[in-house]
Amino acid sequence: MSDGTLKLFAYMLLLEDPEPPPFICIEEPENGLYHKLLESLVSAFREHATGGKHDPQIFITTHQPYFVDALSPEETWILEKQPDGFSAIRRASDDAIVKSMVEEGLPLGSLWYSDYLDAR
């Protein structure tokens, strides 16, 4: 069994936990997975996190534009290190240009790859 298959299996087990922890952090879930599976994985995470009152928050870090393509600007938070060494956080949907471009059909990951999510 491949590493990607094992990883996907672990995510599915995590999502089926009858008593999930209130906060789940996952770093780079795209590693070892075929890029066309990422949209399905995002959908599974989204469904798990938005189904009810006691569903967990899921915090995911990624470096994969294909993963970001499956997210909405409202679901996407950008963390950037500032010159003073501290990090700043902002939501992608707070940028009117980004929000407009996504509404026009441009994938969010492509905008990120093209530096539209960088601080201006």
C-alpha positions in Angstrom: 0.0 0.0 0.0 1.4 3.4 -0.9 2.1 6.2 1.5 -0.7 8.3 -0.1 -3.2 5.5 0.3 -2.3 5.1 4.0 -2.5 8.8 4.5 -5.9 9.0 2.9 -7.1 6.1 5.0 -5.9 7.9 8.1 -7.8 11.0 7.2 -11.0 9.0 6.6 -10.6 7.3 10.0 -10.1 10.7 11.6 -13.2 12.1 10.0 -15.3 9.1 11.1 -14.3 9.5 14.8 -17.6 9.5 16.7 -16.1 11.9 19.3 -13.7 14.1 17.4 -11.4 16.6 19.1 -12.7 20.2 19.0 -9.7 21.3 16.9 -7.8 19.3 14.3 -4.6 20.5 12.7 -3.2 18.9 9.5 0.0 20.0 7.8 0.3 19.6 4.1 -2.3 16.8 3.5 -1.4 16.9 -0.2 1.9 15.2 0.3 1.9 11.7 -1.2 -1.6 12.2 -2.8 -2.6 12.4 -6.4 -3.5 16.0 -7.1 -6.9 15.2 -8.5 -7.9 13.7 -5.1 -7.4 16.9 -3.3 -10.8 18.4 -4.2 -12.5 15.3 -2.8 -10.4 15.5 0.3 -11.3 19.2 0.8 -14.9 18.3 0.4 -14.6 15.6 3.1 -12.9 18.0 5.5 -15.5 20.7 4.8 -18.4 18.3 5.4 -16.9 17.1 8.6 -16.3 20.6 9.9 -19.6 22.1 9.0 -22.2 19.5 9.8 -23.3 20.4 13.3 -22.8 22.1 16.6 -20.1 19.9 18.0 -18.1 19.5 14.8 -14.4 20.3 15.1 -12.6 23.2 13.5 -10.1 22.0 11.0 -6.9 24.0 10.5 -4.9 22.9 7.4 -1.6 24.3 6.1 -0.7 23.7 2.5 1.8 24.7 -0.2 -0.3 23.1 -3.0 -2.4 25.4 -5.3 -4.6 22.4 -6.3 -5.6 22.1 -2.7 -6.4 25.9 -2.5 -8.4 25.6 -5.7 -10.9 23.6 -3.8 -11.4 26.3 -1.1 -13.5 29.4 -1.1 -12.0 32.8 -0.2 -14.1 32.7 3.0 -12.4 29.4 4.0 -8.9 30.6 3.2 -6.7 32.4 5.7 -3.3 33.8 4.8 -0.5 34.0 7.3 2.5 36.2 6.5 5.6 36.9 8.4 6.0 40.7 9.0 9.2 42.6 9.0 9.0 42.7 12.8 9.1 38.9 13.0 5.4 38.5 13.9 2.8 36.9 11.7 -0.2 38.7 10.4 -3.4 36.8 9.4 -6.1 37.8 7.0 -8.9 36.2 5.1 -8.6 35.9 1.3 -12.2 37.1 1.0 -11.2 40.4 2.6 -9.4 41.3 -0.6 -12.0 42.7 -3.0 -9.9 41.9 -6.1 -9.4 38.3 -5.1 -13.1 37.8 -4.2 -14.1 39.3 -7.6 -11.7 37.2 -9.6 -12.9 34.0 -7.9 -16.5 35.1 -8.6 -15.5 35.4 -12.2 -14.3 31.8 -12.2 -10.6 32.0 -11.6 -9.4 29.3 -9.2 -8.1 30.6 -5.9 -5.0 28.4 -6.1 -4.1 30.0 -9.4 -4.5 33.4 -7.9 -2.2 32.4 -5.1 0.4 31.0 -7.5 0.2 34.3 -9.4 0.9 36.3 -6.2 -2.6 37.8 -5.9 -2.8 36.6 -2.3 0.4 38.3 -1.3 0.1 41.4 0.8 0.0 44.5 -1.4 
